[in-house]
């Protein structure tokens, strides 16, 4: 199958292998980021252009060469898909292949839609977890892969996303579904008509099916139910059903609506409530007077029940005596705090579940949102709405399918719809975050009216034409004229006469402005007499207004006097018990014994309360065994009020001696994916099959406490921070040479020789990365632990490093011992033990070993 025996396919296959090898040299990570650009393959791409294409060839020859290139790329794609899995580091070749394909398609050297054809096949071959990784790639490259030739790609993108949405569960993969929708919204133009229902069709095949209750159980004379066999309860989607029967429940089950004098019971409301779904599914049936009257009565009964449930402190309607023995308990997986994020994609119409469903706040809100949509549809048919639409400047080619020009809502029905809408609005504003929920619903419905108006106008183009050069020049000239400086009048309009600043009391205005009393602080005693006069004014005030003026005047003078006293008489502040009585600051003599404090009883200020000038988070990196963990622990122990270590999230189970929340936040794979989809991680990585991530909320909590976060990361995680332009200080801890590092790893005793060689190889890579200008702010060589700690502390608190440590000191010694072994992006061993000093290893070197920081 290699090349299908076609020479051109084999030739490009060899070129493609060269491109993938170049990609491995350029991209040193095994993650989706960073993306590859055309600059990385400039020379090889020129070879492709010179080998396969020429200006003299005809279109048929160019198509044949495109087909050869497409075939070679598909062969390589199938080979990678068959030989590796998405959770392995080697799968990075697939991301590199897609990046290369994107570059070729932009240059029209292959099928422009081939990238999305392959992505579609890739999505079909993966599980939901794998599809999340693929979608990470699509989101990170969205602007790049959809920027050119979108007309040839749009149908493939639409089909791929829709096929993925069919696989996802909107209950369990709600966040992932949202990511797919957002990707489509951002990719397709705002005025694209691919998702517009121009003919205003409804999903009439779905009919809500619910249980038929015998008349004895209902206990109603005004409701007639036929003797048909009860249908089985089926889960139905919001506003729709799964019963193929096209007849309405009102017709088949004989439900008769009538406005009750008293609130209905749960059994009485059950058939009426589920019959309302018929109008949600087919709102045009409300054009029939009988249907509309039933809708009004049923909705009023439903609102009465909902309000009774809202007023019930237990959150569920009162049960009948015979129902109290059922012992039904509702198990909730979510707390009330999660109501805003709850989503019920399906309803269960079983009678046994009805009482529990209407007791749920999220369920009631979902039903009422459907009601609001139907009420807005009805109000759009009122005389006032049609009159407003007639006055608008509409085009001639209106979409009559959604205009309903022959339907008119009566005035009394329009008033009922408005009153019901206000009642629902007041109801939705109650409960947990009710005001926020209704404001969100109101915003969505108001925007939907604009889209409905756009559909009535037959979806005209919303793209505005380009501004002509003449209009641009005229607008620029008008703006320049409006902002140009104008000559000031000799006597500006509305200006004050400043002659009063001229000579007075034998001094000019400038001399009076230079009077020292204007810019020198007054003495504290100068406020004493003024405050006493204000006290007299307060006591002698004739009315409340005069008294308030005197109180404000005294407060102003007291505040200024206290500000001046804070620089010289701070000890007097301890004697002030009330803000109205500050006489102690006016006393001349303060006894010496009052200034003496018991130094043994009061805590003394120490270096721990001194904060660094630069409060940015500190990111410390370095090879395994360099001692970065020990340095961090020493820094946090000494300055516990200044620094705090971050706690990472991980999917691995806790080890012996680990406490959740201290070493790691242990979560499941599903919980980690939810946090990842919600953009809750600053950076994330995979090490030894386990996921690790740094939570943004944890860092924000440390900063909110007034502390400086200290993070321990490897170079791959640091690269993610730099790609986000994250403001932090990056410090690299390195041993003086590789021989000492190898001794440290051997003394640890938890690694095999092969593992030690892998760690040394990874250390060489990190050192080479550290040598790059701008990647790390500072490099500290840990030859002696105390010296390294002093250098780190001096760096953080803006002091100079010792002469023994500098960036140049690691550029040569660390090259020794370099190997060609590749390893994953992990940092240190998972043993979590300190190195025991050995006789053959200096004590300072052994002490520099640290607790492992796996998955940084």
N, C-alpha and C positions, 0 to 999 in steps of 0.2 A: 504493500500500500504506500510505501514511501515515495512521495512525489507522483504517484499514479503513472510512473514511467514517462513523465513529461519533463523535458530538460529544463524548461524555464522554472517549473515548480521546484526542482532540486536546487537550481542556482539560487533562487530567492530563499529557499530553506536554509542554505549555508549562510547567506547574508543575515537572515533572521537570528540564527544562532549567535552570530557575531554581535548583533544588537543586544541580545539578552546578556551576553558576557560583559559588554560595556555597561549595561544597566547595573549588574552586580558590583562593578567597580565604582560606579558613581553613587549608588544608593547602598549604604552600609547597614541599613536596618532591615528587619523582616516584617515590618508593619506596612499599613496602607500608605502612610505618609513617610517622606515627602514625595511629591509627584515628580515625574521626569519631564524635561522640556526638550525642545528641538535643539537647543544649544549643546546638549549632552551628546548628540549623535550627528553633529553637523557633517563630519567627514564621511561617515558611512552612508548617510542619506544622499549625499552628493553622488556616491557610487551607485546607489539604486537608480537615481535619476539618469545618470549617464549610461547605465547598463540596460535599462528597460525602456526608456522613453527618449524620443527624439522629436524635434519639431517637424520633421518631414513625413512622419508616419500618418496614416489615415485613421479615422475614428475606429474602424473595425480592428485594426492592429492594436490600438490602445485598449480596446475592450478585452481582447484576448490576453494581453499582459495583465490587465486588472484581474481577470479570472485566475491567472496563474498565481498572482500574489495572494488573492483571497484563498485559494486552495492551500497554499503553503501555510498561511496563518491558521486556517482551520485544522490542518494536520497537527501543528504545534499545540493548538488549543486542546484538541482531543487527547494528545499525548500527555500534557500536563494534567488534564482532568482525570485521566486514567491512572496516573502514577503517584499522585499526591492528594492529600486531603486538606481542607481549608483551615484546619486547626494546627497544621504543621508549619514551621518557619519556612520551609522550602516553597510554600504556596505563594511567597512573594514574587516568584517568577510569573505567576498568573497576573498579578497587578502590573508588573513591568511589561508583560505582553500587551495588556490592554492600553497602557500608556503609549507604547510604541504604535499600536494600531490607531490610537487617537491622533497622533502626529501624522501618520501616513494618510488618514482619511481627510484631515484638514488640508493637506497638500494635493488631494484628489489623486493619490497614487493607488487607491483601492476603493472598494465600495464604501461610500460615505456612511451607510447605515450598518456596516458589518459589525462595528463595535457593539451596538445594541442587540443585534442578532445573537452574538455570542453571550452577551449578558443575560439575555432571555433564556438561552440554553443553560447557562450557569445557575440561574435562579431555579430552574426546573430540577436541577440535579442535587440541590442542597436542602437540608432541613431548615426549619424556621430560624434556628440559631445561626446557621451558615448564611441565610439570606440577610440577617442583620449585618454581618461582616461585609457582604457584597454591597449592601446599601450604604455602609460607611464609605466605601469607595465612590459610589455614585454621588453622594452628597458632597464629598470633598472635591470632586472634579466637575460639578454640575455646570458651572459657567464655561468651563473649558470645552467639555464634550458636546454642549448644546449651542455653542456660540456660532458655529458655521454649519451650513447645509442643514438647517433645522427642518426644512420642508421635506427632506428625504428621510428624516429620522422620527418625525413626530408620531406617525402611526405605530411604529415599532415600540416607541416609549409608552404610548397609551396602552397598547396591548399587553406589554410586559407588566406594567403597574396594575392593570385590571386583573390579570391572571394571579399576581401575587396577592391582591386584596381578596380574591376568592379563597385563597388558601388560609388566610389569617382569620383568627377568631376575634371579633370585635369586643368580646368580653375579656379575654386573656391577653390579647395583643393590641390593646387600645392605643398605646403610645406609638407602637410600630405602624399601625394603620395611619395615624396622624402624620408620621414622617413621610409615608408614601404619598398622601394627599398633598402635603406641603411641597414635596419634590415636583409633583405635577403642576401645582399652582405656580411655582417659581419658574418652571421650564416653559410652560405654554404662555402665549401672550394673554393679556387681560381680556382682550376682546375676542378670543377664540370661541367658536360656536360648537365645539366638539361635544360639550356636555350640556347643551341647552335643549330643553324640551319645547321646541317651537310649536308643536301642534297641541300642547296642553293635554297630553294623554295621561290617564290614570291607570294604576295597576289593578284593573277590575277583576282579574282572575282570583285574587286573594279575598277570601270571605272569612270573617271571624266565626269560629265555631266554639260553642260553650255548652255546658251541661244543661239539660232540661230538667227542671225541678218539678215534682208532682204538685198539684194544687194544694194538697193538704200541708205540705211543707212550706209553701209560699204563704198560705193564709190570706190571700187577697181575692176580693171579688171583682175588682176592676181589671185583673190581668187574666187573660185566657191563654192556656198553653195546650197545644194539641197533644195527641197520644203517640207521636212518633218515638222511635227508639232513641234514647239519649246518645249523642255522639261522644266519642272519646275526646278527652282533653288533649289539645295539641299546643305546642309552643308556637306563638305567632310573633312576627316582627312588629315593631312599633308602628301602629297605624295600619297594619295589614295582617293577613292571615295566611294559612297554608291549606285551606280547604278549597278544592277545585270547584265546588258548587257555586254557581254564579248568582243564585237567588239570595236575597238579603235575609238576615236573621229575623227581621221584622216580619217578613212575609212567611217564612217557613215555620217559625215557632209561635206565631200569634201573639207577640208581645204588644200590649196596648198601653200607650203612655197616657197618664193623667196626672195632673198636678196634685200632689197629696196635701191634705190639710196638716198632717203631722209628719216629722221626718221618718223616712222609710227605714225598716230594719235591714240587716245585712242580706238576708235571704230575699227580701223584696227588691233590693237595689241590684242584686247580682245580674239578672237578665237585662235590666234596663241599662246598666253601666256598660256591659259588653256589646249591647246593640248600638251604642254610640260609635263604636269603631267603624261601623258601616259608613257613617258620614265622614269620618276621617279618611277613609279609603276612597270614597266616591262623593266628594262634596257637591257635585252637580245635582245629586238627588234632593238636595235642600231646595231646589227650585220648585218642588212639589209642595203645596201648602200642608198636606197631611204629614209629610216627612219633616217639614220644618217645625210644625207644632210639636211633634214627638221629640225632636231634637231639643227644643226649648225646655220641655218638661223634664226630659231625662237629664239635661245638664244642670237644671236647678236642683233636682234631687241629688245628683252627685256632689254639687257644691255644698249642699246642706250636710251630707255625710262627711265630707272632707273637713268642714269647719268643726263638726262635733269631734272628729278625731284630733284636730289641732288643739282643741280646748281640753281634751282629756290628758291629764298629766302623765298617764302611763304610756301614751303614744299609740293606743289601739282602742277601738270601740268597745263599749261595755258588752260582755257576752250575756247571753240568756242563761237561765239557771241550768237548763239541761245541757247546754254546751260547755259549762264550766268543768265538767268531768272529763273532757277529752284530754286535758293535760298537754296540749300542743305547745311546744317550745320552739321558738325561732332562734336559730343559730346564726349569728351575724359574724362574718369574717372581717367586717370593717367597723370601725368606731364611728361615732357621730361626726368626728372631725374630718372623716373622709367622704362626707356626703357630697362635697363639691366635686370630687373626682370620681364618684360612682357612675356607672353606666349600665343600664339594663337593656341589652339588645333584643331580648325576647321576653314576651309575656306568657305566663301560664294561666289558662282560663279555667282551671279546675275549681269547682266550688269549694273544695277543702282548703285551697290556698288563697281564696279571695279575701278573707278577713285579714290574713297576714299581709297581703299585698297592699291593701288600702291603708294599713298601719305604717307603711314605709314612706318616709318623707320623700325619698328620691323617686319612688314610683308615682306618688301624687304629682310631683313637679313635672315628670315626663308627660303625664296625661294632660296637665293643664297647658303645657307648651303646645301640644297638638290642638287644644281648644283655641288658644290664641291665634294659631295659624288659620284655623277655619273662620274665626271671627274677623280677622283681617280680610279674608277672601270675601266674606259677606259684606263688610263695610265698603269694599271697593266697588260694590254694585249699588250703593246708595245714590240718591239723587244728588247729594252734595258732592260726592266723589266724581260722578259722571259730569257734573257741571264744571268742576275744576279741570277735569281732563279735556273737556271740549274747549276751554279757554286757552289751553296750552298750545304752543306752536308745534303741531305734530306733522310728520310727513304724510304724504298721500297713501303710500303703500303700507297700511297698518296690518298687523297680524290679527285678523279677525278671529282666529281660533282661540285666543286667550283674552279677547276683548269683551265677549258676552254683551254685545250691544243691545240685544233684545230682552235682557233680564234687568229688572229694577226692583230693588229692595224697598218695601214700604217704609214710611216714616216711623210708624210705631215699632216695626221690627228693627229698624236701624237704631232707635233709641234703646231698645232692649239689648241689642248687641253692645252698644257703648256702655250701658250700665253693667252688663255682665263682664266686660273687659276691665272696667274699673274695680269690680269686686274681686276678680282673679288677681289683679295687680296688687291690691291690698293684702290678699291672702299669701301671695308668693313672697312679699316683703317680710313676712314673719318667719320664725324658725331660724335654724342655723345658717348664718350668712345669707339671710333672705334678701336683704337689700342689694347685696352684691350680685346674687343670682338673677334677680329680676332686671337689674341694670344691664347685665350681660345679654339676657333674652331680648330686652327691648332694643338694644343696639343691633342685634342680629336681625330682628324683624324689620327695623327701620331700613337697614341696608338692603334687605330682601325686596322691599318695595321699589327701590331704585332699579334692581335687576329685573323685577316684573315690568316696570315701565320701559326698560330697554328692550325686553322681549315683545312688548306690545308694539313698539316702534320697528319691529322686525330686525332687531339687532344691528343697528347701523354701526359703522366703523367708529371706534373711539380714538383712533390715532389722529392727531391733529397734523395738518400739513406743515411743512417746513416754512419758516419765516423767510420772506423774500429779502434780498439784499437792500432794496429800497426801504422796506419797513424797518429793517435793523438800523440803517443809517439814521432814519428819522427818529426812532426811539432813543438812539444814543445821543443825538443832538438835543432832544427834549430833556433828557436826564442831565446832560451837562449844563444846560441853561438853568434848570431848576436848582442845581447845586453850586452854581458859580458864585463866587464872592461878589458882593455888591458894595458900592461906595457908601460909607456911613454918613448919615445926615449930620449936619452941623449941630442940630438940636434934635436928637432922636425922639420919636413920638412916645409919650408916656414916661419920659425920663424925669428924674427928680433934680431939683436945683441943689447943687452941692456947695453953694456959697456959705452955708452954715459951717463948713470946715475951715473957712478963712479965719483970720486973726480974732481971737477972743481971749480975754484975761492975759493980754500981752504975749500970748504964745500962738504960733501958727499951728495949723492942723497937723503937719508932719511932726512937730515937736511934741504935741500931745500924744500922737501915736507911738512915739519913742519913749514915753514915760515908763520907767521900770515897773511901776505898779501894774502895767498891762500884761507883762510877760513873766513876772516873778511870782513864785508861790506865796500866798499870804501866810501869815503865821497862824498857828492853831488857835491862839487866844483871840484872834480877831473874830472868830466865829462864836465865841462864848456869849458876848453881849447880844449878838444878832439872834442867837437861839433863845436867849432869855426873853427878848422882845416878842418872838414868835409864840412862846409859852403864854405870855400875857395876852396876846391877841386871841389865842385859843380859848383862854378862860373868859375873856370879855366879849366873845363873839355873840352878836345879837340873833343871828340866824344860822341855819345849817350850811348855807353856801359860804358865808364868811369863815366859818370854822374850818371847812374843808380846804379853803385857800390857804389859811394859816398853817394847817397840818402839812400840806404839800410843800410850803415854803420852808418849814422846819426840817422836813425830811431831806430836802435838797441840800440845805446847809449842813445837816448832820452827815450826810453821805460824803460831802467834800472834806469835811473835817476828819472823818475816819480814814479817808484815802491818804491825807497828809500825815496823820498819826501813824499809819502802818509802816512808815519808813524810819521812825525814831522811837515810838512808844508802843511797840507791839505787845509788850508785857501787860499794858493796861487793858488790853482787849479781854483778858480772862476775867476781869472784874465787872465787865459790862453784862448785866443780866437782862436788860430790856433795851430795845432799840430807841425808845423814847428818852432814856436816861443815859447820857454818855459823859457825865461830868468827870469821870476818872481820867479822861485824856487831857483835861485842862489843868490837872494838878502839876505843880512844879517839881515837888520832891517825891521821889519813889524810894522807899526804904531799900537799902542794899539786900536785906534778907528776902525781900520779895523777888529779887532777881535770881536768887539761888534756887536751883531745882535739884532734886535728888536724882543724880545720874544713874544710881543703881536701880531706881524704880521705873524710870522712863526708858523706852527703847531708844537706842542710838541709831543714827543714820549710818548706813554702811554702803559699800560699793554696789550691793544688790539693788538698791533703789535708784541707781544712776542709769539712765536710759541712753542708748546710743543716739547720736544725732541723726543717723540714717535709719529709719524705722522700717525699711523694706524687709520682706521675708528673706531668710538666709537659706540657701540651698548648698549642701555640702556633698561632694562626690569624691570618689576615689576607688582604687581597686580593692578587691577583697583582701583583708589583712592589713590595710594601710593605717588603721587606727582611728577612722573617722567616728565610729560609734562611741569610743571611749572619750574622745575630745568633746563630742556633743553632750555626753552625760556629765562630764566635768563642768562644762559651761552652764548647763541647766541647773546642776546642783548648787553651784556657787551663786548663780543669778536666777533663782527660782521665781522672783517677782518680775523679771524682765523677759525671760525666754520661756517657750513651751514647745515640746515636740509634737509633731502631727501624728495622728493615728490613722493608718491606712485601712481601707476596706479590702477584704480578701474572701475568696470562695473556698479556700482550703479549710479543713476542720481544725479546731484548736488543738495544740499539742499540750503535753503534760506541763502543768505549772502556769499556763497562759490563762489570763482572765479577759473575757470579752470587754472591749472598751479601753483596755490599757495597752496591750501590745498591738492588737488588731481589732477591727470591727468585723466580726465573722458574719457573712451573709451567704444565702444560697445563690446558685447560678442564676435562677430566675430573678431574684431581687437585684442582683448585680446588673443584669441586662436592663431592668426597668430603670435603675439609676443612670445607666449609660445612655439609654434612649432619652431620658429627661435632661441630659447635659449637666449632670450633677458632679462630674469628675473634672478636676483640673488636668489630670493626666491619668492614663491607665496603661497597663502592660500585662503580658502573660508570661509566667515563669514556671517551668516544670508542670505545665498543664493547669495551673491555677491562675486566676485573674486577680490583679491588684489595681487599686485606684486611690487617688488622693481626692477626698471630698472637699468641694468648695465651701460647704457649710461649716465644716470643722475648722478650716483656715479662717473663715470669717468670724467664727466664734472666738478663736484665739485673739484675733485682732480686736474684736469688740471688748475683750477683757483688758485691753491695753498692753498686751504682750506682743513680743516679736516671734513669729513662728520660725522654727528651725526644721528643715526638711532634709532627709537623706535620700538621694536619688542616684540612679546611674545615668550615663550619658544619653541613652535613648529617651528617658523621661525628661531630661533637661532640654533635649531638642524639641519635645512637644511644647514645653513652656516657652521656649524662644520663638517657636512658630506662632504662638499666640501673643507675642510681645508682652509676656508677663513680667512685671516689674519686680525684680529680685536681685540679690547679690549671690553670685555663683563662686564657690571656693572649691578648689581641688586639693585633696590631701594625698600626698605621694610619699613612698619610701625613698630612701636615698639611692638605692639600686635594687636590681632584680634579685641578686643573691640574698640580700637580707629578707626580701619579701618571700622568697622560696623557703628560707629557714622558718619564717613565721608560720607559713602554711603547713610545713612538715611538723612543727611542734604542736600544732592544733590537734593532730592525730585523728581527725574525723574524716579526712579525705584520702582517697586512693591516689597512687602516683599519676594515674591518667587524669583524675579530676584536678590535681594540682597543676599539671601541664596545661589543662584547659583554662584554669584560672590565671595562670601566668600569661597565656596568649591573650585572654581578655584584658588583662592589665596592660599589656603592650598597646592594644587598640585604644584603651582609655587614655593612656599617656600620649599617644600620637594625636588624639583628639584634643587633649589639653594643651598641646603645643600650638594649636591653631590660634591665631590672633582673634581676640574678641569672644571666644567661646566661654572661657572662665575669666572672672575678674582678677582673681589672685590664685597663685599656686603656693602651697605650704608643704615643705618637705618634713616629714615626721621621722627625723633621725633620733631626736631625743624628745620624749613625751612632754616634759615640763617646758622645754623651749618652744615646741610646737604649739602647746596650749597658750603660752604667753603671746606668741605671734598671732594666733587666732583671735585671742581676746583683744589684743592691740588693734588688729584689723577692724574688728567689729566696732570698737569704741573710737575709731578714727585716729589710732596711733601708728607710728612707723614700725615696720617689721624689724626683727633683729637682723644683723648683717649676715648671720649664718644661713638664713633662708631667703631665697629669691627665686624668681621664675627661671633664671638661667641655670640654676643648680641642678635641674632635672633633665635638661635637654640632651645630655650625653650619657650619664651613668645608667639611665633606665633602658637604654637600647640593648644592653647585654641580656642574653637569655631569651631573645625573641624567638617565637615558634610560629608555625604556620597552621596551628590547630584552630578550627572555628568552634564557637560555642554560642549558646543562647544568651539572651540579654539579662540573665540573672546577675546578682551581685555577690552575696556571700553565702556561706553554708547555712543550712537550716538547723544546725545543731543547737544554736543559741548558747554556747559555752564560751567562757573566757579562756585565753591561752595561759597555761601554767608555765611560769618561768623555768627555763632549763639551764643547766650549768654551762652548756655549750652556747647559749644565746645570752647576750647582754641583758641585764634586768630592764634597762630603759627600752630596749627593743621589744622584749616580751611584753612589757606593760602597755606598749602601744597597740596591742591586739584588741579587737572590739567584738562586741556581740554582733552576730551576723544580721544583715538587713536584707532579708530575702524579699524579692518582688518589688524593689524600690522603683 
